[in-house]
Amino acid sequence: MTMRLDYLSIFPGYFDVLDISLLGKAVDNGLVEVHAHDLRDWTHDRHRTVDDTPCGGGAGMVMKPDPWGEAFDGIIGIEPDPSVHVIFPTPSGIPFTQSAAQELSTVERVVFCCGRYEGIDHRVIDYARTMWTVHELSLGDYVLNGGEVAALAITEAVVRLIPGFMGNPESLAEESFSPGQERLLEYPLFTRPVSWRGMDVPEVLMSGHHGRIAEWRREESLLLTRDRRPDLTD
Ligand SMILES: COC(=O)c1cc2cc(CO)sc2[nH]1
């Protein structure tokens, strides 16, 4: 199956980057189809206005609902379709996790709505919920100027899980947060040269003793997780 990804933003150029590296390869081999759209193409005034002052007062500007509604009509359609997943990256969203990425990797169509200014008129999200499957997703508790960078992060997390995308699917199995990895952080990695600037690769990794190597790696993962992410150990 081919996944279709649409991006709605006043900075569609952010998504040019999807033509390069692994994601570019996925585009080339037909696994994904990417379309970035300029929200201002659905405005009708000379200044291509997409924002206005917040009702009820407050600082900054809010994105007007009209351009979003017309963009939805043009890009997705006017008939409800729960098979379309619409994602609003937002700091007030539910935390985006690897399991959410796993679920989204089986979806045929995803539309990212990237806010700017203080955010999008809430009626846009409410309308979208009447039409499609909506996800308001947060990447973490920090502030960005818009949803574009978050949309790129979510895209990478999702697309790399599409069957046939990664050359070596085994490499997915051992990663942090992979299913069956009991939510442990990944152990430290080493490669040649064995000695580098006075630092040597841990001997056990050069022993060829697979049982001891697996034991060392598990211990390192447990120590690292306990130290950095006690929240994952409960
Ligand atoms: C107007 O700002 C946004 O639309 C916006 C989207 C996101 C996502 C963040 C990370 O969870 S911070 C942020 N700001």
The ligand as a Gaussian input file, in Angstrom:
#p B3LYP/6-31G(d) Opt

LIG

0 1
 C        1.363000      27.736000      16.897000
 O        2.192000      26.712000      17.395000
 C        1.908000      25.428000      17.015000
 O        1.058000      25.154000      16.189000
 C        2.679000      24.405000      17.692000
 C        2.675000      23.052000      17.431000
 C        3.542000      22.489000      18.373000
 C        4.056000      21.202000      18.761000
 C        4.934000      21.284000      19.822000
 C        5.680000      20.143000      20.494000
 O        4.801000      19.335000      21.224000
 S        5.109000      22.910000      20.349000
 C        4.032000      23.522000      19.134000
 N        3.525000      24.707000      18.720000

